[in-house]
Amino acid sequence: MRRGLRFVPVALLLAVLLELAVFVGVGRAVGFGAAVLLVFAASLLGLVLLRREGMRAWRGFRDAARAGQPPGRQVTDGLVGLAGALLLAVPGLVSGLVGLLLMVPPLRRLARSGVQRTAERRVSSMVAGDLFGPRTVRVRQGAPQPPPRPEQPVVVDGGRAIEGEIVEPGRN
């Protein structure tokens, strides 16, 4: 089991408690009926957006594949849109607000770049290149660095390998 997955049940419990606390607070402020109506309207909007975002994600992926372009940008944008719509569809005011924020274009781009960076870190550079296209690399000017030491055995004395250990001065 992955290390971070053991916190999922605790996080879900805290999310449910937060949703309940916010619902009670909003219910006291605007009335119970209005709070229920707000949750219902957000869920209905989420269901409508879920279908729209799913179709949009599929079309973007299909168009990128047909054009021979890397589909990663369209896939991550679709995933963020689907996550936002799903959070809206789940009954709750906090999840609805987070889902609605993921639908706002500047925040959606920010979330998409975060998902892309995470995906690039978790897959090989070759797969990341296939998904997202060539990477942009920052080059810093500075003093040249010495080349790394080879890890191969030192060959001396007519091509014969000498067994032993390399000890750097000052290290034991």
Secondary structure, DSSP 8 states (H G I E B T S, - for coil): --GGGGGHHHHHHHHHHHHHHHHHHHHHHH-HHHHHHHHHHHHHHHHHHHHHHHHHHHHHHHHHHHHT---HHHHHHHHHHHHHHHHHHSS-HHHHHHHHHHHSHHHHHHHHHHHHHHHHHHS-HHHHHHHH-S-----------------S--EETTTEE-------TT--
